[in-house]
Amino acid sequence: MTKDKGKIDKLVEGIADGQRRALAQAITLIESTRSDHREDADRLLEQILPMSGKSIRIGISGVPGVGKSTFIESFGMHLIGKGFRVAVLAIDPSSQRTGGSILGDKTRMEILSRQEAAFIRPSPAGTTLGGVARRTREAMLLCEASGFDVILIETVGVGQSETAVAEMVDMFLLLLLPSGGDELQGIKKGIMELADMVVVNKADGDLAPAANRAAAEYHAALGLMRPSSPNWKPRVKKCSALNNEGIDEIWSAIEEFRTKLWESNEIPDKRVKQAVSWMWSEIKESLLLAFKDKPEIDKALEKVESEVISGKIAPATAARKLLNIFLKP
Ligand SMILES: Nc1nc2c(ncn2[C@@H]2O[C@H](COP(=O)(O)OP(=O)(O)OP(=O)(O)O)[C@@H](O)[C@H]2O)c(=O)[nH]1
């Protein structure tokens, strides 16, 4: 039984009413690792779930310096101009190490962050990518319940966070620099395969010819890949986030994507599959936490690990040994 029924009901009311303070408080609650908070968070999520799901969920990735914040600011302002409410969330598992986060820097998206119709939330800190991703997923549901029409989930273009983002959004956008060839080789094929749209940013001034060449190369590269959807071939677009050029075309393509994939039932199907897979990630994450938290494991871990390091026992044997300790009532 939760201790704070009244408080949760108030938060739900505030969220339904579109109050950003209630939304921010709710996100802080779901980010908490305290077990009594978790109970409250679960209750809150249960109540807001029927109000969620109405937004378009877009993942945005790209290497540092590609212009993610400039793009999100320009794109977000464009959407607000069209009457939409825009929420920006982030997944940055490195925020733990650097002590900051990709959205923690106040100078990023300065104009967007001042808009009543925008909500920007930095990446939660977390020990694992799974933990960070879970809290971002839940924050996304809260933003939807609060009436945001477009949810942008930003991630740095390195490591495995793209996969985590792709697993929680309807559409994945990859921002690239106006340099083909070498860079194309440097981008992991797997990441290109996740993209529903590739956007070559900085297509302006001296960089415009290079952007054209890069766009043609990416177009050719995507043509060689098998599209993951029968109803959508990944597109290549160019833009200048700095000069607000090409942004409307990108939004039109996103709208086309949304219409096609809703009509063909692909987005609803994808969300159902994602929900089941979130459940499994949650199980894995929680089991691992419970495992590491168990005092008996804590006691045995160092010894068993050193036995693996010295080659005294096989890793699988060590794992079984520890699991037996964990499972012992
Ligand atoms: N010429 C040009 N420069 C741009 C454009 N978009 C961003 N930039 C510049 O590229 C640099 C990086 O932009 P950011 O938006 O900070 O890039 P980011 O990918 O968010 O980088 P991090 O904040 O480090 O993750 C800045 O100096 C921007 O002014 C563009 O469309 N054209």
The ligand as a Gaussian input file, in Angstrom:
#p B3LYP/6-31G(d) Opt

LIG

0 1
 N       27.240000      25.764000     -40.665000
 C       26.441000      25.164000     -39.794000
 N       26.857000      24.947000     -38.539000
 C       25.998000      24.346000     -37.679000
 C       24.703000      23.925000     -38.062000
 N       24.119000      23.320000     -37.007000
 C       25.000000      23.387000     -35.996000
 N       26.130000      24.015000     -36.397000
 C       27.315000      24.293000     -35.577000
 O       27.939000      23.084000     -35.198000
 C       28.451000      23.171000     -33.882000
 C       27.864000      22.055000     -33.026000
 O       26.479000      22.252000     -32.884000
 P       25.651000      21.669000     -31.655000
 O       24.237000      21.898000     -31.958000
 O       26.191000      22.167000     -30.389000
 O       26.050000      20.147000     -31.832000
 P       25.691000      18.849000     -30.996000
 O       25.705000      17.708000     -31.941000
 O       24.482000      19.067000     -30.206000
 O       26.922000      18.738000     -30.118000
 P       26.944000      18.384000     -28.589000
 O       26.169000      19.489000     -27.919000
 O       28.409000      18.414000     -28.254000
 O       26.325000      17.032000     -28.478000
 C       28.079000      24.559000     -33.385000
 O       29.180000      25.403000     -33.565000
 C       26.936000      24.965000     -34.273000
 O       26.833000      26.358000     -34.441000
 C       24.296000      24.162000     -39.416000
 O       23.204000      23.857000     -39.849000
 N       25.216000      24.801000     -40.224000

